[in-house]
Each structure stands twice: as structure tokens, then as C-alpha cells.
């Protein structure tokens, strides 16, 4: 690891508290390129011990697991390493990290939903308010793609948050021009 927070040989940032999505995407690409994803993703598990054929398969799985385990462990910060230090496979490390960061994402998602529900134009311009709401919706959709915010909900949030002097002109203009033309 370099002092700059990059993993030597992988060319990617070390996983810290704020870059999980980026790190996960880069690490998954790396693991796929090195033919290690099947071990990490769980589609390849340790073969049962027994005859010579399974002994060779076990040896290959163990080698791949060790390579993936090493790549994962050397690409995370010391503070995060504590959460995976007792994991016994690359797959269990991946699952532990996913659980750790998705738990935090739930709290972040709730904060963003609350901020969206209470969004008001205040002193900002309509375009600044529009961008603020669009950014909130985009981040919410990234954290929770299964329940993404519809365009209709986005429009309702924007109109509800406008200062009173804009609500009727916007609604009137929007109905004459079509919502999509004005707010899309």
C-alpha cells in the first residue's frame, strides 16, 4: 500500500468509510479479471474432500481463495480490517463488507428520504432548488434502486417545496405545457 491510500499493483483506492461503492465496483472488476470472482461471489465453494479428482479441485479452490482473500485484505483500511479479521474465506470477507456498508446505507437512505420530504426552496432560485431535489432523488435511487423515485413523485416534491408565489404559475404553466416539458 502506498501512503496516498492506493493499493500498489491494483491501482485503486483503499476501502475506507466513504468510498465503498467505488471500491466495490473496482474490486469486483479486478477479481473477475483475475478469474477469482467465482470464489468471492460464492458460486464456487470448497469441494468436499475425497478422491484424487476432488483433491485437485480443492487445491485449485484453496489457491484461488487465498489470492482473493489477499487482494481483499490488502485493499482495505486498518479500521475496516477489524470487521473482517476473523473471516475464513474471501466470500465471507465480501459478505461481511457488504453487510457492514449496507447497514450504513440504510441510515443514509433514511436521512436522504427525510431531507427530500422536507425539501423547501427557501431563498434559493427555482433552478437551484430543482437541482437540489434531483440530486437527492439520484442519491436515493442509487442507494435503493428497487424502489426508485418516480418522475411523478419528483414533480410533486418540487412543486410542494416551491415558495408560495411560484406554486400557481408553475402549476398553470405545467398544465399548459405538460409536466414533462417543464420539469423534465
Beta strands, then each sheet from edge to edge (+ up, - down):
strand 1: 6-7
strand 2: 12-13
sheet 1: 1+ 2-
end
